Amino acid sequence: MEQSKLDRILEAARIAPTGKNAQAFRLLVLQEEESLQKLKEAANFYDAPLAIMTCADVENCWHRPFDGKVISDIDASIISTHMILEATELGLASLWICRFKADVVRAQFHIPEGFEPVNLTVFGYPGEPLKSPERHDKDRKPLSELIVKESF
């Protein structure tokens, strides 16, 4: 993958909003063949040429004061979504993967204590034409089933 495209994807992550703007995350960028081979022990990433593991800095992310909710997963989700949107803008395909062996990733890539591997996002060039957005009319629930007004 071209460095300029990777730079834009990473910049999208950098400027993504996070709780209290703490930016309590690290992005593990994997594109060297040796790293991708190690990743195969933890996840099926469909031989994408670029994988980015979003790791939350759990201790330093924002915690909601009323109930102590740790928002590291929310921050990681926002960051990953921004990367996916930028990749789409660049004509790349992407896939969000949460089905991975976290203990293997932690060991293989020396993820330190206090950081949690939250999700893996892979990027590459589509092997076939991207699906049309019109598919959402039949593949997704209608809005009327998803919206609750004023109170459940």
ABEGO torsion letter per residue (X at the ends): XBAAAAAAAAAAAAABBBBGGAGBBBBBBBABAAAAAAAAAABBAGGBABBBBBBBBAAABBBBAAAGBBAAAAAAAAAAAAAAAAAAAAGBBBBBBABBBAAAAAAAAGBBBGBBBABBBBBBBBABBBBBAAAAAAABBBAAAABBBGBX
